Amino acid sequence: MGVMPVKKLVISMSVPMMISMLVQALYNIVDSIFVARIGEDALTAVTLVFPLQQLMIAVGSGTGVGVNAFLSRSLGEKNQKHADSAANTAVLLSFLSSLVFVLIGFTAVTPFINSQTTAQTIREYGISYASIVCCMSFGLFFQIMFERLLQSTGRTILSMTSQIIGAVINTILDPLLIFGLLGFPKLGIAGAAYATVIGQCCAAIVAFILNLTKNKELHFSLKAVVKPELHVVKAIYAVGLPSIMMISIGSIMTYSMNMILKTFSDTATAVFGSYFKLQSFIFMPVFGLNNGTIPVLAFNLGAKKKERIDETLSFALKLAISIMALGTILFETCPRLLLSLFDASENMLAIGVPALRIIALHFPIAGGCIILISMFQAFAKGMYSFTISICRQLVVLIPTAYLFSLTGNVSNVWWAFPIAELCAIVLTLILFKRVYGQVFGKEAAGKI
């Protein structure tokens, strides 16, 4: 972390995570492709469940960010006791998080789905899918956390291995359980949900075994798991809670967009869901780059190596913007081909083609924001990340989308995305300069 050439280090830390997230995005798309073969109502139902899934990912990933930052900083400071405590506390926090969503699965799923649609078939599909993914969410939480522990110590290839295994299992089980192939029961949309949670559980088991056998920097103890240190929990959530809230804002945004789009048609909602599956294929590699960058920044902050921090940020920014620019080109040139993956009707294509082209304009700007925000997370300034996210998605995006929806033209709604991202990059640059100045001095900030 402290001596390897920066570009090589960022690549070695990030590429395995970028590949694993690409695989994750690919199997999310494949999952929706199979669901779309059931019918457009099934695709719409999965879209309605997505905000709830985002909330689960927010809790798991946000806690993982806190653990990752604290653990990497502890290793940089050569504080083995804190590093071990963070790893063991992470296991307990994952278990408690899963219990919360089991409760949600039993109590809140039906009113959540009913609030977004009155179509009976979509309601039944949505309630079935959401109940399964919530009540079996322990696989998701343990998968995320055990993979983050591997990433924190630089074992990103092992983390990638567990994620790929989960993705492959999910992809194989999807058609078998949805359509009842090779003697498996025909479960329809419930089969898609079961395929997802089984894949997550398998990935969690693999990641757990890899931590026990390969992650020699960390030492696990059942006693330490059940008796966490309060100051470690506080340190984890000092970074993790803003990250949870930041990602949760995405859940609120998705739910709000579903409510806006349902005033046009269920097809408009299905288009929005298809867009999210497709854009994940572009965004996930950049998030992988973000995850690989955070421990590098955190370690070199602990080691007080400013030059390596500067070089890390510069290199990651160039790489992220390049990836997102390629995504923009893809969405601008091949929108019909992308939507045809979801068996799109002519009505869906009429709404979806302009949607993809308009929204994709903001991709390169978003790539820059994601990398700059990684510095806030690594430097324990998570509230800045939260501020940017809430301004982008709730203060600008949703009100703008709602106002544009009043024109009666659904295509106008999509312009809210590039408008919101422009506002976000301005705020990000202002806060970045402030944090940089706080850490390295006003003179250093003035040279940016």
Steps between C-alpha positions, in 0.01 A plus 500: 500500500778741586779406259355348181482743204163675527360416158592136540354498851169659395471257209585197715251607767224611263503274196388184683218698662413662167483157337293356783262795486475464124402139557252618764352750256491241224307250707261776614428565133468128429263471798274770353524349152355174632237683706399702193423172322222445754348828384528878530297486825773283657769744389299788646455310827876449537543873437261576786697272733831660403485788755474240777797310361691827480428555868645160588808570290526843666516350848741223399729708280492807724602295803766336282639841403532588868671171580727532196613853585556428872674168437729637227590800715576269795727284285673814369561605861610141582225469764420127483258509795273753330520314168390171660227672695365659182488163322316325783260788552421492130368144533258598779379810315422290192293257705303779669437672166351182354264466797363849433411410142346169598261705715436735207430199279224384731341838572567768238522337156128497415430867580824598327401333171135609527608863530656486152238318291136396490550235229423163660751293304785744564408511871509121531831474316655780706389369840626150418842618382553755779398263782757242393795738456431667837441188709814334360717812501767355731685369195524850354630660820762238575613490137555877493683507834729201449595633156575843650731339757694333220518830313625685808813287512562517125362155414275633228545195277357278773212743545440486126500122511221479756287755317543327165400167653181657639423669168551181298280298735225762478522513121478121470209470742296783345362313198483171690282639780301754296399265218533162673775355281691171556253377761507814717166642618347777285487789748466801270612828653551329838761285326694813406498608865612158624779490240621839626509410870653157440779661297559753780515227766750297298718808448486578873613148590790514254609845624481383863721199428750718312520740795570216741759328283668781303451828686790466743504870598168457683419274792143389566359405838143409601553675833601822322199472269243482781679761714577792269694806614272805501768740380562277195128495416495880527808532278349269238172689486669841507589417140243230433182679609537791257575243229187302596295816491658603171417171328157494667425828331523304176224276631281801577578646159407177320175469695415864426577457129276193492220711648555776242521261205191299595294811415600436137485118477635174642715482185678821599581338835631191320723724285644658814571157645666388177715813498620427854600146407685624192674794666632270772718340232664842454499623859606177675860505366535859622363401840757218497766761429360707786517202737857428395599864543359550853741265684796645305402852603425399860830313540707786361312748717600293803855482364497879425600464134337792317671440165358150476152630586522762222620247245228254599223756456635625167535155349162377628325810364638452149408133501146556632416777253630287211282203600191717533566670165495158335169436672357821358606398149335159544169644622494766229567263211324175599192576714262276302742208518543544876124512565437202276682291763187541712262390224386863468173571322470784249335710770790432736752586227320826425544607860835332566714610205485875579527419872833319460643767272406789727604344830837377366618856446591526869715184524850660471410766758373229735829311463694801625263543795534135605879518521513835679249369752732205571736749666224614736436139599869417546562816706202436732303788348202287412250775575628688196415199285155498655453871434587461133274200458199661665542816295535305175213256546248662733559875479550514121410176319159413642354854506630560146358168377165581660485848344591359158232230540238775518570570131329170420800379297690213666813574294539831683528316833832342403674839472491518880797258512762711315374816671542341844849373416616845391393639836671210678840550335505869595428416865750211495783722378427761769501240780802320356707817517384559858595149617831512318579828671405365842729199460796650313467872562347795312813552293477145361128546431570819310721311253220264393 
